[in-house]
Amino acid sequence: MNDTMLQQFISVEDALTSLFGSGVKIAGTERVSGGDINEAYKLALTDGTCIFMKSNKKENAFFLRRKRQGWLRLQRQALSEHLTSLAEELIKARGAPFC
């Protein structure tokens, strides 16, 4: 999926089928804190998986897209910092830069 794309589904059941397969259903739900804009839930699935889901009205989808873009930037930054740290450790272990 493109970094700027946010998958949208008609129903939670459609999302579960797309992401986890046709046999997975919701076994339980628990409302959790998710801020003022979204409704947030912890979903227990029939395969034993627990997931976090944010929900909002279709016209407010841009909020979720922007949040996702921010999380993706943070992930890329964390990965970049981790790879830099690994490279520095490798250089120290070898005693010379590798290029």
N, C-alpha and C positions, 0 to 999 in steps of 0.2 A: 504494500500500500504506500502511496506517495506520502511524504512527510506532511504535506498540507491538506491531505484528504482525511475526512472523518467519515467512517462508515455510518450510514443511517439505516435503520431497520423499521419496518412497519409495526413490528411487535417484539416483545422480549423473546417470545418463542422462536421467531425467525432469527433473531440474533444468536440465541443459544444453538440452534441447528447449524447456522453458518460457522460458528466459532468452535463448537464442541461435538457436533455430530447429531444425528436425528434421535438418538436414544436418550439424550440428556435433558432432564426437566428440572424445574425448581422444586426442591424438597422443603425449603423454608426461607422466609424473608425476615429481615430485621432492619428497621429504619435506624439510620445512623446520622451523625452530624455531617453535613456536607457544605455548609455555608448558607448564605441567604438566597442565592440565585437558584441553586439546584436542589432537587430531592435526591438523597443518597441512601443506598441500601446495601446491606450485606446479604448476598444470596448464597444459600447452601444448595448445591446441585446433587442430583441423584447419583452422580459418579464419585461423590465425596469431595469434590472441589468446592472451595468457597471463593467467591469473587465479589468485588466492589463495583457497584453500578451507580452512575449518576444519571438522572433523568431531568428533562426540562421540556418545555413546549417547543414545537417545531420552529416557531418564529424566533426563538432564543438560541438556536443551534450555534450561532457565531460565538457565544460565550464558551461553549465546549470546544469549539475549534481553536480558539485562542489559547485556552488552557492546555490543550494537547500540544500546540506548537511550543508553548513554554516548557512543557515537560520534555519534549523531544530535544530542545536546545540544551536543557540541563543534562539529559542523558549523553548527548554528544560531547559536552564539556567534560563530564565525569569520565567518559571513555578516553578522551584525549589526554586528560591528566593521568589516568591509570597507565596508558601506553607510554607516556613520557617517563613516568616513574619506573616502569619496567625497563625501558631503554637505558635509563641512568644506572639501574642496578646491573644490567648486562655490561655496560661500559666499565663499571667498577670491577666486576668479576673478571673481565678480560684484561683490564689495565690499559685499554686503548679504545678510541672511538671506532665504531664500525660503520663503514660507508662503502 
